[in-house]
Amino acid sequence: MKPSLEDTLLSAIRNIPDYPKPGIMFRDITTLLGNARAFRRAIDELVQPYAGSKIDKIAGIEARGFILGGAIAHQLSAGFIPIRKKGKLPHETVRVAYSLEYGLDEMEMHKDAVEAGEKVILVDDLIATGGTAEAAVKLLRQMGADIVASCFVIDLPDLGGRARLDNLDVPVRTLVSFPGH
């Protein structure tokens, strides 16, 4: 019998206690990415609801969102938009500031990465507090993108990220969740 999607993914995600600081349980998907079966199942599951839809672009948040987003873009025959930390893109950019636990940061994308009205799916590996995803939504909308969905392998529901995206009217798709931090 084929293992369930949840069993496949949970067994492929490495849990690292006290990283990046004491009390945090880091959910590391690099082991999932290295497991061909788990990686394929995750991508297939993230793509499935949108197969046959007209999706113009996949926007991936640096860095693991690039890996997942690139694979999803390929499967949906869509373009890819890298959303990066400030100062990493070589051409004219648009930028948005967002709050971190201890201060502010900025993310940006190329000004010509999306055209007004294009249908976009936002992708990252994990949704926790939702601050980064919320900033990416604001950045994409600033350029006129129609964000049809957001996709994450992991949800940490106790941290409220899904609710932040729900408040922005962005549907959220996740594959597995973990309680706590």
Beta strands, then each sheet from edge to edge (+ up, - down):
strand 1: 14-17
strand 2: 25-28
strand 3: 57-61
strand 4: 79-85
strand 5: 93-100
strand 6: 103-110
strand 7: 119-127
strand 8: 146-155
strand 9: 172-177
sheet 1: 1+ 2-
sheet 2: 5+ 6- 4+ 3+ 7+ 8+ 9+
end
